[in-house]
Amino acid sequence: MTAAARALPWRAVMRVLPTAVRRELGRRDLLLHGAAVTFYAAIAVVPGFLLAGRTATVLVGAERMGHLAAAVEQSLPPAMGAGPVARDLVLQSTTVSWWVVLFAVLPASLYGEGLRRAYASLADVDDRFVGWRGRVAVLPVLAVAPLLLLAVLGVAPVLAALFQEGLARGVLGVYLALNVDWVAVSLPLAWSFRVVDPDPLPWRVALVGGFATGAFVSGFLQGFVVFLALPVDLGAPFGGLTEVGVATALLLWIWLLHLVVLLGHVATHQAQRLRVVGPRRPLAAAGSGERRP
């Protein structure tokens, strides 16, 4: 029987996919993998933002970036003081030297290493030079990061205006932010499923999986904004040390975000294996990489 004859139609794949994902996750410690990627993300997030912000300043000018920074402050809830922090981070990224940008490439690229290591472990793929391959694979994402950042910042003035015009307009603002974030995160996710992943998916599957995962990530990010609106003293569990509480809360949210990303990665791979292999062979036998015994 040919592979085409064994392949399941996509409708059948969607019916059995939840069971396949649960079975695969039963063999993996997804929480630990998420924590590992969080470590790399914590190192990479600020250097990556500075790199993207400085390059974006070249594209649109410092005055425009300053306007967008002010709009970001106005569009975020004031309860936890996230607006001024976000504004200052954007403004700081517009003035850093190019030497800082150059040095930021290395820590920013560590995120690719973290993703590749997690993907390889989840898929049981043997991968040589996993660190450097992951870092190199994420460089194109860093190259387009200024455009993605401008897309997200560009809607901030609209969001700030909508959020000040009542509940109905506020809901419209949330919907707009949800869709812009969806596109901005889905394209890098699809790239990671195809290029960063040592067991790469076909482009079509990577795009579908990336946008499906990106929809959940985008919703998760809107949930984070709702969290910022809560009147919570983050320093209370840490003896009043607010800075420690803020850092801990951010790490927790980054960890939860990467659980969503890794779950999407597992689900996309399982869907592809079901589609290609069909129900008559073990799901784990269909990976395109070299698997560990």
TAURMO-V861346 format. One line per field, one symbol per residue. ss: DSSP state (2 for helix, 1 for strand, 0 for the rest). psi: psi as a letter, one per 30 degrees, with the letter a starting at -180 (. if undefined). burial: 1 if it has 9 or more other ideal C-beta (glycine too) atoms within 8 Angstrom, else 0. A space follows every 10 residues. Layout:
ss = ???
psi = ???
burial = ???
This chain:
ss = 0022220002 2222222222 2222200002 2222222222 2222222222 2222222222 0222222222 2222200000 0222222222 2222200222 2222222222 2222222222 2220100002 2222222222 2222222222 2222022222 2220002222 2222222222 2222222222 2222220000 0022222222 2222222222 2222222200 0000022200 0222222222 2222222222 2222222222 2222222000 0022220000 100
psi = kleeefkkle eeefefeeee eeeeffflie eeeeeeeeee eeefeeeeee eeeeeeeeef leeeeeeeee eeeffkkfeg gfeeeeeeee eefffllfee eeffeeeeff eeeeeeeeee eefhkkjkhe eeeeeeffee eeefeeeeee eefffeeeee eefggleeee eeeeeeeeee eeeefeeeee eefeeekfik lleeeeeeee eeeeeeeeee eeeeeeeffk ikjffefhgg ieeeeeeeee eeeeeeefee eeeeeeeeee eeeeeeeaff lkefgglflj kk.
burial = 0000011100 0010011001 1011100101 0011111111 1111101111 1111111000 0000111111 1111111011 0110011011 1111010001 1001111111 1111111111 0110101001 1011111111 1101111111 1110111111 0110000011 0111011111 1111111111 1111011111 1000111111 1111111111 1101101100 0001100100 0101110110 1011111111 1111111111 1111111100 1011011010 100
